[in-house]
Amino acid sequence: MKIPYDASLVPPAPFLSAHVSNLTDSAESPLIPAKVDTGADVTAIPANLVNPLNLAPASEIQVEGYNGHRATLSCYDIALRVTHPSSS
């Protein structure tokens, strides 16, 4: 499968399409771009999906960005349905 890259980013990055959903009901996000990052330690979702999907924090995690910035973020139990952009 060939994955399209977003050339507007530096460096360019591969993206697929995805739906995020709540595990306890049928709430599902619209199709969103999903960056494919094989070096990532976590999967992140846009913060603006938390309330519409009725997501409740399951835990918290300490994260540190490549620039050294540290933050405590909420973790959520979700379903992530990933599709190739040409089939969405």
C-alpha positions as a Python dict, from the first residue, in 0.01 Angstrom:
ca = {
    (1, 'M'): (0, 0, 0),
    (2, 'K'): (134, 342, -92),
    (3, 'I'): (60, 606, 173),
    (4, 'P'): (31, 969, 60),
    (5, 'Y'): (260, 1229, 218),
    (6, 'D'): (163, 1580, 324),
    (7, 'A'): (435, 1787, 155),
    (8, 'S'): (327, 2103, 340),
    (9, 'L'): (501, 1971, 655),
    (10, 'V'): (875, 1989, 719),
    (11, 'P'): (975, 1716, 685),
    (12, 'P'): (688, 1574, 477),
    (13, 'A'): (489, 1308, 665),
    (14, 'P'): (258, 1021, 567),
    (15, 'F'): (-113, 1054, 649),
    (16, 'L'): (-411, 819, 647),
    (17, 'S'): (-773, 895, 736),
    (18, 'A'): (-936, 782, 1061),
    (19, 'H'): (-1250, 786, 1272),
    (20, 'V'): (-1223, 805, 1651),
    (21, 'S'): (-1505, 657, 1857),
    (22, 'N'): (-1610, 607, 2216),
    (23, 'L'): (-1597, 244, 2332),
    (24, 'T'): (-1920, 268, 2530),
    (25, 'D'): (-2163, 416, 2277),
    (26, 'S'): (-2199, 487, 1908),
    (27, 'A'): (-2042, 835, 1911),
    (28, 'E'): (-1791, 859, 1626),
    (29, 'S'): (-1586, 1148, 1492),
    (30, 'P'): (-1599, 1267, 1136),
    (31, 'L'): (-1311, 1148, 919),
    (32, 'I'): (-989, 1316, 1038),
    (33, 'P'): (-630, 1313, 905),
    (34, 'A'): (-408, 1069, 1095),
    (35, 'K'): (-31, 1117, 1082),
    (36, 'V'): (161, 790, 1054),
    (37, 'D'): (454, 826, 1296),
    (38, 'T'): (634, 496, 1350),
    (39, 'G'): (862, 656, 1611),
    (40, 'A'): (580, 785, 1832),
    (41, 'D'): (540, 651, 2185),
    (42, 'V'): (171, 747, 2207),
    (43, 'T'): (-128, 803, 1982),
    (44, 'A'): (-279, 1148, 2013),
    (45, 'I'): (-622, 1271, 1908),
    (46, 'P'): (-740, 1629, 1861),
    (47, 'A'): (-857, 1776, 2193),
    (48, 'N'): (-1173, 1905, 2026),
    (49, 'L'): (-1298, 1543, 1992),
    (50, 'V'): (-1306, 1471, 2368),
    (51, 'N'): (-1638, 1642, 2455),
    (52, 'P'): (-1841, 1552, 2142),
    (53, 'L'): (-1744, 1185, 2185),
    (54, 'N'): (-1820, 1189, 2561),
    (55, 'L'): (-1473, 1058, 2639),
    (56, 'A'): (-1389, 1017, 3008),
    (57, 'P'): (-1023, 1022, 3119),
    (58, 'A'): (-899, 671, 3199),
    (59, 'S'): (-560, 782, 3332),
    (60, 'E'): (-292, 1047, 3297),
    (61, 'I'): (54, 1033, 3146),
    (62, 'Q'): (362, 1253, 3167),
    (63, 'V'): (493, 1339, 2820),
    (64, 'E'): (795, 1530, 2696),
    (65, 'G'): (827, 1681, 2351),
    (66, 'Y'): (1141, 1677, 2141),
    (67, 'N'): (1200, 2036, 2257),
    (68, 'G'): (1204, 1931, 2625),
    (69, 'H'): (859, 2070, 2710),
    (70, 'R'): (685, 1848, 2968),
    (71, 'A'): (312, 1815, 3025),
    (72, 'T'): (58, 1592, 3199),
    (73, 'L'): (-208, 1472, 2956),
    (74, 'S'): (-525, 1269, 2996),
    (75, 'C'): (-549, 922, 2840),
    (76, 'Y'): (-873, 791, 2693),
    (77, 'D'): (-992, 446, 2589),
    (78, 'I'): (-1097, 482, 2224),
    (79, 'A'): (-1149, 286, 1907),
    (80, 'L'): (-950, 411, 1611),
    (81, 'R'): (-1066, 304, 1265),
    (82, 'V'): (-799, 385, 1009),
    (83, 'T'): (-863, 388, 633),
    (84, 'H'): (-654, 462, 328),
    (85, 'P'): (-755, 806, 192),
    (86, 'S'): (-852, 660, -145),
    (87, 'S'): (-1111, 430, 21),
    (88, 'S'): (-1268, 683, 260),
}
